């Protein structure tokens, strides 16, 4: 995939005017790579590289630590931090795809179409960039895969690492809990389940987050500094709760009153992607619910339910800050969305969706590498 992204980036450099309005962009030349490759670290990417090189600077605590830690470690083998980061992202994505297919097979989903929808999604190129999408993706998939295999230690370790990568990792506790209840490992009537064996699994998604919070408490005095520093990075994020109807009202106001510039189109794109993913997740939930009403003890159905709930939280949680900004990128981890699309019966519809997704991805990647914030 990185080869395809490189080709698109190479031609985008020739046809798309450069904007590049983000901090530290001038530091990318230090890595000695062509600009159409170094641009893969635009925006958040350069922050991860700087953290890996010199630790956290003021306000950069908004970025979780596992990805820059891995970049730092790999840099002892691959001295170029940018190359190390791209290696981690792309290898993680390949491994994630392999185990995603294995997991779907275990769940009785005998098609590769969800992978095609995932690969063609408009923001899927982030999996190949200096971003945490690939690392979190592989940890999410491995957590669910090992859970299904009843390897609770491995599942717990992956879940703990996931919450050291992104906050949303803590919500793996939901599919973990649903799975254990479905397997009748936890019996609330007699309390004779092996609590020592499963307490680790249910607590594990919090290990990474709590470790990072402890570090922040020690270094900044604020264990929630990863959240409280978010407004510094723009996107009009709020540190107090904003409800979804309020976010829609704000975006509809932009749609009907703002001038038709790049930000106007971006806001429509963000709202459209959220609405599409949210609607599909509702349909997926209703489909799962209907299936479970017929076979209430179906383990696969309950596993799908756990992933569906996680997928909902994945896109809803960021909107609580008052914006749909970055939702097109965050939606990549709402995997139930792609599974539902892969199970559509209409072949023509599926082909049209993939084609539209792929064309949008080429356009959005071209903008991203030229310094336009998208997704």
N, C-alpha and C positions, 0 to 999 in steps of 0.2 A: 504493500500500500504506500509506503514512503516514496517509492519510485514514482508512482502516479502523482502523488502530492508534489513531488519535486518538479515534474514536468509542468503541472498546472502553475506552480509558483514561478517557474522560469518564464513562461509566456505571459503571466499576469504582470511581471515586472516590465514587460515591453508595452503593455496596452492599458494598464490601470494607473492613473496618477497616484503618487505617493502622498499619504497624509501623515502617518506616524506620530500622532500626538499622544505619546505616553512616556512615562519616566524611564530613564536609563537606556533609551534606544541606542544612544551613541556607544554604549558598552558592547553591543553585539559585534562590532568590528574586531574586538580583541580576540575573538575565537578563530579568526583566520579562515572563515568559510565563506563561500559565495553568499551574497545577500539573499538570494532566493532559497538558501538553506537556513541561514541564521535567522531569517524572518519567522521560522517555526517557533522561535522563543519570544515572539512579540507579546506585549502586555504582561500577563501574569508570569509567563515563562522566564523573563529576565529576572523577576524577583526570586523565583526558585533557584536560579543559577547563582545569584548574589548571596542568598542564604547558604547555599552549599559551599560557596567559596569563603565567606567571612562571618557566617552566623547572622542572627537576626539584627537588623537595624530598626530604628524607631518605626512603629506601626506595621512592620512586616509580619508581626505575630498573627495577622489574619490568615496567613498561609500555614497550613498544618505541616508537621516536621518530617514525616517518614520519607516523602519523595526527595527532598533535598539531602537527607541523611544518606539515602541510597546513592544519589549522585556523587556525594562526597566520597563514599567508600569505593565506588567504581572508578573514580578519578585517579586512584592509586594504580590502576591497571590501564585506563584510558585517560591520559592526562588532560585532554580537552573536555571541559565540563559540559559543553553543549553537545558534543558527540556522545558523552556518557548518558546525558539525559535522554537524548533521542533513542539510544540503545535500550534503555530501561523502558521507555514508553512503548516502543514497537515490539520488543520481546514480550512484555507483559500482555499486550493486546493479542498477539499470536497465541500465547498460552491460554488466555482467556477465551478466545474463540474455540480452541480445541475442547476445552472443558465445558464450555457452554453447549456445544453440540452433544457431548457425552451426557450432560445433565438433562437436556431435552429428551434424549433417548431413554434415560431412566424414568422420566416422567411420561413416557408414552407418546412423545411428540416426534413422529418419524418423518420429519421434513427439515431441510436446511433453509427454508424460506425466512424464518425469523432472523437468521444471520445475514441474509441478503438485504432485508429491510434495514437492519442495523448498519451494515456497511454503506448503504446508499443514503442514509438519513442526512439531511442537509448539514448537520454539524459533526458528522462522524469523523471528519478529518482531525478533530481534536485528539482522537486516539493516537495519532502519529506526531502530535506536537509536544512541546515541553510543558505539559499540563498533567494533572493527576488523574485524568479520566481513565487511562489504560491501567494504571496501578490499582485504582479502586475497583475497576471492572474485574480484574483477575482475582482480587481478594474477595469480592462479592460472590463471584461464581464458585471459587474454591470453597468458600464457607458453606454454600448450599450443597455443593457436590459431596464434601466430606460429611455433612450432616446426613444426607441420604445414605451414605455408606456406613453410618453409625460410628464414624471416627470422630468422636466429639472433641478430642484433644486438638486434632488438626483443624477442625471447624472453628473451635474457640480461638486458636492462635491467629487464624486468618481474619476472624471477626475483630479481634483486638487490634491487629495491624490496620484493618480498614478504618477504624475510628481514629487512628493516628495519621490517617491520610485525608479523611474528610469527616466532618461532623455527622453526616447522615449514617455513618457506619454503626452508630449506637443503636439504630433502629433495626438492626439485624436480630435484636432480641425478640422481635415480633414473629418472624418466621421460625426462629428457634423454638419459641414457646408453643406455637401452634403445632409444630412437628412433634414435640414431646408429648403434648396432650393427645394428639392423633394416634401416636404409637402406644398410648395408654401407659407410658412410662411414669406419668404423674397421675395419681388417683386421689382426688380430693375427698373421697369418702372415708378412706382408711389411713391416708397419709403414710403408706408403707413403701412409697417409692424411695429409691436410693438417692437421697438428697446430696450426698457427697459427690456422686458421679455427675449430677446434672446442674448443681449450683455453679460449678465452673463454667459450664456452657452458657447459662443464662447471664452470668456476670461478665463473661469475656468481651462482649461488644463494648463495654465501658472502659476496659483496661487502657486502651490507647488514648482515649479522650481524657481520662482522669490523670494519666501520666503527664500529658501535655499541660493540663490545668495546674498540676503541681509545679511544673517547670515555670509556668507563667506567674504563679503566685510568688515563687521564689525570686524571679528576675524582674517582675514589674509590680508586684503587689496586688495584681488583679487577675484572679484565675479565669475570668471571662474576657480577658483582653482580646482573644481571638475574635470575639463578637463585637466588643465595644470599639474596636479599631476599624470596623467595616466601613463606616461613613467616610473615612479619610480617602477611600479609593473610589469615591464618586458613586455613580449609578443611583443616586438619590435614595440610598438605603436608610431605613429608620432603625433605631435601637429599641423602639417600643412596638407592641403588637399592632399590626394593620390587618384588617379582615379582607377576605377575598373580594367581596362586593365593592369595597373602597378602592381596591387596586383596579378593578374593571372600570369603575367610574372615572378614575384618573386617566386611564388609557383611552377610554371613549372620548373624554374631553380633548385629549391630544388629537385624536383622529378627526374630530369635527372642528377644532378651532386653531390648531397649530399650522404653521406654514409647511409646505410640502418639500422639506429638505431631507437629507440623509437620515437624520434622527427620527423624522416622521415615519419614513418607511421602515426603519429598524423597530420602532415601537409597534407598528402593525404586525411585523414579522414575529416579534416576541409574543404578542397577544394571540396571534393565530396559532402558533406552535403550542402554546399552553392550552388553548381551547381544544385543539385537535387531540392532544395527548390525554387531557383530562376526560374528554368525551369517550375516547376509546377505552380508557381504564374503567369507566363506569360500565360500558358494554361488556368488558371482560369480567368485571365483578358479577354482573347479572348472569352471565353465561356460567361462571363457576358456581354461583348460588343455585342455579337451576340444576346443574349436574349433581351438586351435593344433596339437594332435596330428594333426588332419586336414589343416590347411594351415599348416605350420610357418613359411612365409615371409609370412604374412598380416600386413601392416603395421598395419592397424586393430586386429587382435587384440593385437599387441604394444603398441600405444599404450594399449589398454584395460588391459593387464597393468601397464604403468607407473603408470597412475592408480590401479589397484587396490592396488598396493603402497604408494603414497603415502597412500591412504585408510586402509590398515591402520596405518601409522606415525602418522597424524594422531590416531587414537583410542587407540593403545597407548602412545604416548610420555607423555601426561599421567598415565597410571595408574602409571608408574614412580615417581611421587612418593607413592604409597601411598593414592590416593583416586580415586573416580569423580566427584568434584566438578567441575562445569562440563562434563562429558562430553556432556550433552545439547546444549550450545551448540557445543562443538568438533566434534561429529558433523556439523554443517552443511557442513563442508569435506571430508567423506568422500564425495565426489561419486559414486563407484562404487555406493554404497548406493542412491542415487536413480535411477541409470541402470538398475540391476537391477530395482528395483520397477516402473519404467516399461515394462520389457519382459515383465512377467508376462502370461500368456495369459488368465487368468481375470478377466473384466471386473467381476464381482460382488465378488471379493476386492479388486480395486484400488479400487473405489468405497467399500467398507467401510473400508479403510485410510486413504484420504483423509479420510473423514468423521471417523474417530476422531482422526486427526492434527489436523484443523481444530478440533474441539471442545476438545482438550487445549491447543491454542495459545491459544484465547480465555481459558481458565481460567488458564493460566500467565502470559500477558501481564497479566491482571487482577491477579494476585499481584505480579508484578514492579513494576508502576507504583505499587503501594501499599506498596512497601518490603520485600517478601519476597524473599530471595535464592533464585532458581530457575535452574538451568542454568548 
